[in-house]
Amino acid sequence: MKIPWIKLIVAAITAEVTAILVLVCLVAIFGPKEASQAQVYAEKLGWWVGPIAGTVLSFIGAFWITRRLANDHLVQGSLFGLIYSLIDVALIIAMQPPFEWIFVVSNAGKITAGVLGGLVAGRCHRRNLPSST
């Protein structure tokens, strides 16, 4: 089994940046115009957008990474979710916020969605194989 580490890492970084951009866009569109109020709004909205966007993007990323593989969909989807989660944990450690359970829930969602993305890609791959009967 050959693991495309660079592709996994780049895709996970892209997913993390995309989740942040989703939050920034939502705050820019729907949030208050004053910077201090927008910051408070972003923190409150981030409680929902971060975990939801992270989970959805993890599923999409894992599916995208594994969709053309002949096998090992589950392993590589799991690796994607784990790498994505590790990037998020590194950012959380760097920012040093107080511990919140939402961090655990969010990263568990990313890992689970990565596994599911790999599983779905594997099922799609098996469905597209010609039958041998």
Backbone as a ProteinNet text record, in pm:
[ID]
protein_1_A
[PRIMARY]
MKIPWIKLIVAAITAEVTAILVLVCLVAIFGPKEASQAQVYAEKLGWWVGPIAGTVLSFIGAFWITRRLANDHLVQGSLFGLIYSLIDVALIIAMQPPFEWIFVVSNAGKITAGVLGGLVAGRCHRRNLPSST
[TERTIARY]
84.6	0	89.4	66.5	139.7	49.8	98.8	21	71.4	-17.8	21.6	24.3	129	135.9	120.2	189.9	182.9	39.6	-25.5	-164.2	-256.3	-238.7	-320.1	-300.5	-176.5	-146.5	-197.5	-172.3	-219.4	-372.2	-438.4	-584.8	-638	-574	-618.2	-597.7	-486	-462.7	-566.8	-595.9	-697.3	-833.8	-868.3	-995.9	-1000.4	-891.2	-886.3	-901.3	-830	-839.6	-980.7	-1039.8	-1175.4	-1276.3	-1263.3	-1354.3	-1341.8	-1220.7	-1199.5	-1260.2	-1241.2	-1297.3	-1450.4	-1509.6	-1656.3	-1702.4	-1634.7	-1670.3	-1649.8	-1538.1	-1509.9	-1616.6	-1653	-1756	-1891.3	-1927.9	-2056.1	-2058.9	-1946.8	-1939.9	-1944.9	-1876.2	-1876.7	-2015	-2088	-2220.3	-2328	-2330.2	-2439.8	-2404.5	-2276.1	-2233.5	-2240.4	-2220	-2218.5	-2096.3	-2103.8	-1995.9	-1881.4	-1909.6	-1803.9	-1714.4	-1584.4	-1486.8	-1503	-1522.1	-1532.3	-1659.7	-1769.2	-1893.5	-1883.1	-1813.2	-1794	-1710.4	-1613.3	-1530.5	-1615.5	-1701.2	-1790.3	-1885.1	-1939	-2028.9	-1956.9	-1832.9	-1754.2	-1727.7	-1699.8	-1674.8	-1799.6	-1914.3	-2040.2	-2076.2	-2063.6	-2095.6	-1997.5	-1873.7	-1770.3	-1801.5	-1877.7	-1918	-1996.9	-2071.8	-2153	-2083.9	-2032.7	-1974.3	-1849	-1763.8	-1639.1	-1661.1	-1736.3	-1758.3	-1837	-1938.1	-2018.9	-1938.3	-1875	-1794.1	-1678	-1615.9	-1505.2	-1546.2	-1661.2	-1709.7	-1744.5	-1816	-1854.1	-1729.6	-1636.1	-1515.3	-1426.1	-1428.8	-1352.4	-1409.1	-1541	-1604.2	-1570.8	-1588	-1560.2	-1413.2	-1324.7	-1181.4	-1140.7	-1190.5	-1157.5	-1213.8	-1334.6	-1393.4	-1309.9	-1270.9	-1192.9	-1056.6	-992.2	-860.4	-870.9	-976.5	-984.6	-1069.2	-1135.3	-1232.7	-1172.7	-1049.5	-989.8	-898.4	-892.6	-806.6	-867.7	-781.4	-828.1	-864	-795.2	-822.4	-770.3	-778.5	-732	-810.2	-935	-1017.6	-1032.8	-1060.1	-1082.4	-957.2	-844.1	-718.7	-686.5	-694.1	-656	-760.1	-888.2	-990	-969.3	-934.3	-905.4	-783.7	-680.5	-560.4	-591.8	-675.3	-712.9	-781.2	-881.5	-951.7	-858.8	-764.9	-669.7	-574.5	-522.5	-432.1	-505.5	-627.1	-707.9	-729.9	-760.6	-781.5	-652.4	-539.9	-411.4	-374.6	-405.4	-380.7	-464.8	-590.9	-679	-628.9	-585	-532.2	-407.1	-321.3	-201.2	-239.2	-341	-386.8	-446.1	-520	-578.6	-467.6	-367.9	-255.6	-181.4	-161.7	-91.4	-168	-301.3	-383.4	-402.9	-383.2	-394.1	-526.4	-639.6	-766.9	-792.1	-884	-920.7	-986.2	-972.7	-1028.4	-1180	-1231.4	-1374.6	-1404.3	-1510.9	-1547.1	-1579.6	-1617.7	-1649.9	-1528.3	-1407	-1285.4	-1276.7	-1309.1	-1305	-1411.7	-1532.5	-1643.7	-1612.7	-1561.7	-1530.3	-1425.1	-1320.6	-1214.9	-1256.7	-1340.1	-1395.2	-1482.8	-1556.7	-1638.3	-1553.8	-1440.6	-1350.5	-1296	-1254.6	-1200.1	-1308.1	-1424.7	-1535.8	-1577.4	-1585.9	-1623.4	-1518	-1390.8	-1285.4	-1301.9	-1331.7	-1356.7	-1475.8	-1584	-1704.6	-1680.1	-1603.8	-1570.6	-1494.8	-1401.1	-1328.4	-1418.7	-1508.2	-1600.9	-1694.2	-1748	-1838.6	-1763.4	-1643	-1563.3	-1535.8	-1508.2	-1486	-1609.6	-1723.8	-1849.2	-1878.1	-1855.4	-1876	-1781.3	-1659.5	-1561.6	-1605	-1650.2	-1694	-1817	-1905.1	-2025.1	-1990.6	-1884.8	-1846.6	-1760.2	-1720.9	-1642	-1731	-1679.5	-1759.8	-1780.9	-1899.9	-1928.6	-1862.3	-1822.9	-1751.1	-1843.1	-1972	-2064.6	-2104
-117.3	0	124	209	334.4	446.2	519.7	628.3	760.7	837.9	968	1077.2	1078	1166.9	1313.9	1355.2	1496.4	1533.7	1447.8	1473.5	1478.7	1389	1387.9	1515.9	1557.1	1675.5	1801.9	1814.3	1933.2	1941	1828	1826.5	1861.2	1812.7	1843.3	1991.4	2047.8	2191.6	2272.2	2229.5	2297	2291.7	2178.2	2165.5	2259.5	2267.9	2356.1	2502.4	2542.4	2680	2708.9	2612.5	2630	2648.9	2571.4	2586.2	2725.6	2775.6	2910.8	3015.1	2996	3089.2	3089.4	2973.5	2966.9	3055.4	3045.7	3128.4	3276.5	3310.3	3450.3	3505.6	3427.8	3472.4	3491	3398.6	3411.2	3535.5	3562.5	3681.5	3806.7	3805.9	3922.6	3948.9	3843.4	3859.4	3891.9	3816.4	3827.8	3899.8	3920.2	3976.4	4127.6	4181.4	4326.9	4387.2	4513.4	4581.4	4626.1	4655.3	4699.8	4581.4	4603.3	4495.6	4420.8	4493.4	4426	4341.5	4392.2	4314.5	4196	4215.1	4105.7	3995	4031.1	3931.5	3847.2	3910.6	3838.5	3748.9	3801.1	3724.4	3602.5	3622.8	3512.5	3403.5	3442.5	3343.4	3260.4	3325.2	3252.1	3163.9	3218.2	3142.7	3027.2	3048.5	2945.6	2817.2	2827.8	2709	2612.4	2666.4	2582.5	2557.9	2662.5	2651.5	2564.3	2581	2504.4	2353.7	2300.1	2154.7	2104.3	2179.5	2133.4	2138.7	2251.9	2264	2165.3	2147.7	2053.7	1910.7	1871	1735.2	1715.9	1811.7	1801.7	1802.1	1891.8	1899.6	1776.9	1716.3	1593.3	1479.6	1468.4	1365.1	1387.3	1511.1	1543.1	1518.9	1563.1	1544.7	1398.7	1319	1176.1	1106.2	1141.8	1083.3	1119.6	1245.5	1292.2	1222.1	1208.3	1143	996.4	928.5	782.6	736.8	825.9	786.3	705.9	726.8	657.1	542.8	512.9	404	268.6	172	35.6	-33.3	3.4	-53.4	43.3	3.2	82.2	212.3	214.1	333.6	370.3	270.3	294.5	349.8	290.7	334	478.4	508.5	642	746.9	710.8	802.5	831.8	728.4	745.9	834.6	812.5	895.8	1041.6	1064.4	1201.9	1267.4	1199.7	1254.6	1279.1	1188.6	1202.9	1320.6	1332.2	1443.6	1576.5	1581.7	1703.6	1740.6	1642.3	1665.6	1712.1	1652.8	1692.1	1836.3	1877.8	2017.2	2109.8	2073.5	2154.2	2158.2	2045.1	2040.6	2128.1	2124.3	2208.5	2356.6	2395.3	2534.8	2572.1	2479.9	2505.8	2523.3	2437	2448.1	2579.4	2619.1	2744.1	2865.7	2861.1	2974.2	2974.4	2861.6	2845.4	2894.2	2852.8	2890.4	2798.6	2836.7	2744.1	2619.7	2507.8	2382.3	2392.5	2345	2336.9	2199	2135.9	2003.5	2005.4	2120.5	2130.3	2096.9	2121.3	2085.8	1934.4	1861.8	1715.4	1664	1716.9	1675.1	1705.7	1825	1866.4	1775.1	1744.4	1660.9	1514.5	1468.4	1333.8	1326.6	1433.9	1440.3	1436.7	1505.6	1505.8	1366.5	1298.3	1163.5	1067.9	1074.1	987.4	1013.9	1140.3	1174.7	1128.8	1132.5	1081.1	931.8	858.9	714.7	690.1	763	745.1	783.7	889.7	928.7	819.1	754.9	643	523.3	495.3	382.7	405	524	553.8	545.8	598.4	589.8	444.2	361.2	218.8	150.3	184	125	170	296.9	347.1	277	255	187.8	44.3	-26.1	-165	-172.9	-74.4	-71.1	-51.5	20.8	52.1	-55.2	-156.5	-265.8	-352.9	-401.8	-493.3	-624.5	-680.5	-805.7	-920.4	-1023.1	-1134.5	-1252.4	-1233.8	-1344.6	-1351.3
0	0	0	-97.1	-106.2	-54.5	42	101.7	45.4	-17.6	-74.9	33.1	115	230.2	192.1	87.2	47.5	9.7	-68.8	-110.5	11.5	106.9	227.8	308.7	325.4	406.6	338.9	208.4	135.4	137.1	117.2	119	258.6	363.4	499.8	532.7	489.5	510.4	432.6	310.7	229.2	297.3	355.5	426.1	547	620.9	738.6	697	593.3	544.3	492.7	424.3	371.7	484.8	592.2	706.2	767.3	776.8	830.6	736.5	606.3	508.2	510.7	534.4	546.1	660.9	774.6	889.7	858.7	797.5	764.5	670	569.6	474	542.2	629.3	700.4	789.6	856.1	940.9	853.9	740.7	651.9	594.7	564	502.8	607	716	811.6	941.8	966.7	1094	1099.7	1218.9	1235.3	1166.1	1135	1061.9	1152.2	1277.3	1368.4	1405	1406.9	1424.2	1556.9	1666.4	1796.7	1805.6	1750.1	1748.8	1652.8	1542	1446.5	1509.1	1592	1660.9	1755.5	1832.2	1923.7	1845.1	1735.9	1649.5	1591.3	1547.1	1489.2	1592.5	1715.1	1820.6	1848.9	1853.2	1877.1	1757.4	1637.4	1516.8	1495.8	1536.7	1522	1597.7	1705.4	1781	1693.4	1598.3	1510.2	1377.2	1317.6	1183.7	1185.1	1284	1289.8	1287.4	1382.4	1382.4	1261.9	1218.5	1105.3	976.4	949.5	827.9	831.2	946.7	958.2	927.1	976.3	950.9	803.8	747.1	605.3	517	543.5	462.2	479.9	597.1	617.4	533.7	530.7	447.8	300	254.3	114.1	81.2	168.1	144.8	140.3	233.7	235.9	112.6	74.8	-45.5	-167.7	-178.3	-292	-298.8	-184.4	-179.2	-220.8	-180.1	-197.3	-314.8	-382.5	-484.9	-599.4	-635.2	-749	-708.6	-582	-535.8	-570.8	-592.9	-617.3	-485.5	-378.8	-246.6	-139.4	-15.9	99.5	120.4	78.6	95.7	243.3	324.7	466.8	534.2	505.2	568.2	530	401.5	358.2	396.2	398.6	448.3	596.3	671.5	813.9	835.3	755	765	734.6	633.4	602.3	722.6	779.3	895.3	1012.7	1034	1144.2	1120.5	999.8	968.3	980.3	928.3	937.9	1084.6	1165.7	1307.6	1375.9	1339.2	1399.6	1364.7	1243.3	1204.8	1292	1313.6	1397.5	1541.6	1593	1730.2	1741.3	1639.3	1641.1	1645.1	1569.1	1571.8	1707.2	1766.2	1898.2	2001.7	1998.7	2093.2	2073	1947.1	1918.4	1969.7	1962.3	2007.4	2158.9	2224.8	2369.6	2429.8	2371	2434.1	2554.8	2641.7	2749.4	2689.6	2757.4	2707	2695.6	2582.9	2558.7	2501.1	2543.2	2492.4	2343.7	2291.9	2150.4	2064.4	2115.4	2042	2023.7	2128	2122.8	2026.7	2040.2	1954.6	1808	1782.5	1646	1581.7	1654.9	1598.5	1587.6	1677.7	1663	1538.3	1511.7	1390.3	1264.6	1266.2	1150.1	1122.9	1228.1	1210.4	1161.7	1224.6	1184.4	1040	1001.9	864.8	765.4	803.7	716.7	692.9	799.2	786.8	694.1	716.6	634.4	488.7	465.4	328.9	256.4	325.8	267.1	241.3	335.4	317.2	198.5	186.7	74.8	-57.7	-62.1	-185	-221.2	-120.8	-145.8	-199.6	-144.8	-195.4	-337.7	-365.4	-502.4	-598.9	-555.7	-641.6	-671.5	-567.9	-588.1	-677.1	-667.1	-749.9	-898	-925	-1062.6	-1126.8	-1049.3	-1106.8	-1193.9	-1306	-1388.3	-1313.5	-1325.4	-1255.1	-1330.7	-1258.3	-1319	-1347.2	-1347.9	-1375.6	-1518.5
[MASK]
+++++++++++++++++++++++++++++++++++++++++++++++++++++++++++++++++++++++++++++++++++++++++++++++++++++++++++++++++++++++++++++++++++++

